[in-house]
Amino acid sequence: MRDIKLADLEPGDEATICGFNDNSSGNDRLRELGLVDGTPLRVIKYAPLGDPIEIKVRGFYLSLRKSMARQIRVRRRGRLGQ
């Protein structure tokens, strides 16, 4: 399976984090929140205009700008309900 960007997932998709596209300081903050390699997540929804994206990770809900979600590489695991 190939890596895709978190921003490319649809609501209900489940994935596992497999890295970041760069080493910016924003990525350090995401790692502090628990978004590290191997962490499973689920896309909950997108805001009406498409930005931000809401995900559920480690039992909490987190909203990310699409620009930040494009920096997170994931492997899709499936879709909730499938």
Secondary structure by P-SEA (a helix, b strand, c coil): cbbbbcccccccbbbbbcccccccaaaaaaaaacccccbbbbbccccccccbbbbbcccbbbbbcaaaaaabbbbbcccccc
